[in-house]
Amino acid sequence: MAAQIPVETVRHSLLALWEEITSHVNNFVLDEGTSLFETLADITAEEASRPVSKQSANLAAQVNHTRFYIDCLLTQSENNDWDGSWQVGPVDDAAWQELIARLRASVEQVTQFMQTFEAWDERYLGGAIALIAHTSYHLGEIRQGIGVLRS
């Protein structure tokens, strides 16, 4: 019989990675000050509005798409409007802050879920890993994009 991993071990590990990617560095994968919300705090609405390249979305669209994916997993939605999640044009300061606030609310829902969920089966564990990987990918896209925009 295979060894069982205690739920608390799974929860602690997932939360540590999720919190590092989104809010504050726990020294697993990121350098100090490079989590998602630390990165977004330094981006202006003007920067968020400019496409990174002719083939790339703007940073506001990266944020909206990341939030859309999180919300789809949270609600187990079959909403397939992936293209729509990328359709974000120029934003002013209020719209930029609203995109960040909506992302923060979704991230907080995931955090609360991870803190309390008990039935970590293959489906939920896989979803959590996918969520961490997807959010990490878009954090990298945003950090690379701001580097290009500021060069």
N, C-alpha and C positions, 0 to 999 in steps of 0.2 A: 504494500500500500504506500502511495506517495505521501510524503510529509505535507502537512497543512501549514499554510502561512497564516498566522493570526490576523484577524481583521484589523486590529490596531496597528500592526506593522504595515499593512497595505495602506491604510488611511494616512499614517504618518509620512510614509514615503511619497505618496501622491501629493499630499498637501505641501510638503517641503518643496517639491519640484514646481508645483503650480504657483505657489507663492513667490518662488524665486523668479520664475518667468514673468509673472504679472506685477508684483509689487515691491519686493525687497530681496536682495541677494542673500542667499544662505551658503554661498561658496561651493555650490555643486557644479554649475555650468557657466555662470556669468561673472563678469567683472563688476566691481562695486559701481553702483549708479547706472546700470544698464538694463534694468528691468523694464517691462513695457510701460508702466505708468511714469516711471522716472524719465524714460526716453520721451514720451509724449508731452511731458510737462515743459520741455524745452523747445517744442516745435510751435511756430506761429501759424495762424490761420493762413497767411500768405504762403508759407512754405508747404503747408498741408494741401493747398489748392493746386500747386504746380505739378504737372506730370513729371515723373522722374526721367522719362525718355519718351520717344515716339511710340514705343511698344509697351510702356508701363503705365499703370494707373497712378493717380496721385495718392498721397499719404492718407488723405481723408477716406478714400475708397478702401485702402488697406485696413483702416480701422473699422469701417462699416462692414466689410466682408468678414473680418475676424469676429465681430460681434454677431453677425448673422449665423456663422457656423456654430458658435457657442449656443446661441438660442435654439438652433435646430436640434442640437444634441440634448439640450435641457428639456425641450418639449417633445422630443422624439418625433418631430415634425417631418412630414414628407414634402415640405415646401421645397421645390426644386428651382426656385428663382435665383440660381447662382449668378447668372448674368446681371440680374437686377441689383444684387448686393455690391456690384462693382460700379454701379452708375451713380457716382457722386462727383458733381462738378465743383467749381470753386466754392469755398465756404468763407463766411465772415467769422469774426471772433465768437459770436454767440452760437453759430451753427457748429463750429469746430469744438467748442466746449460741450455742446449737447452730444455730439458723436462720442466724445471721450466719456461723458457721464453715462451714456447708454451702455458703452463697453464696460465701464466700471460696475454698473448694476448687474450686468450679465456675469462678470467675473465673480462678483460677490455671491451670486446665486450658486455658482459652481463651488465656491469655497464652502458655503453652508451645506450644500449637498454632500461634499466629501467629508465634512466634519461629522455628519450624522448618519450617513448611509451604512447599512450593515450587510447587505446581501451582495457582496462583491463577487459575482460570478464572471464567467468568461466574457459575456457581453458588456457588462458594466466596466470591468477592468480594461478591456480593449477600447471601449469608448473614452475612458479617462486618459489612456495612453495616447490615443489619437488626438484628443483635445490638447494635451500638453505638446505633442509634436506639431500640430497645426498652428497653435498659437506661437510656439517657438519659431517656426518658419516665418510667420508674418512679422514677428519682432525683428528677425534678421533682415527681412525685406525693408522694413521701416528704417532700421539703422543704416543699412546700405543706401537707401534712398536719400536720407537726410545728408549723408556723406557726399553723395553726388550733387545734390541741390546746393550745398554750401561750398562746393569746391570751385 
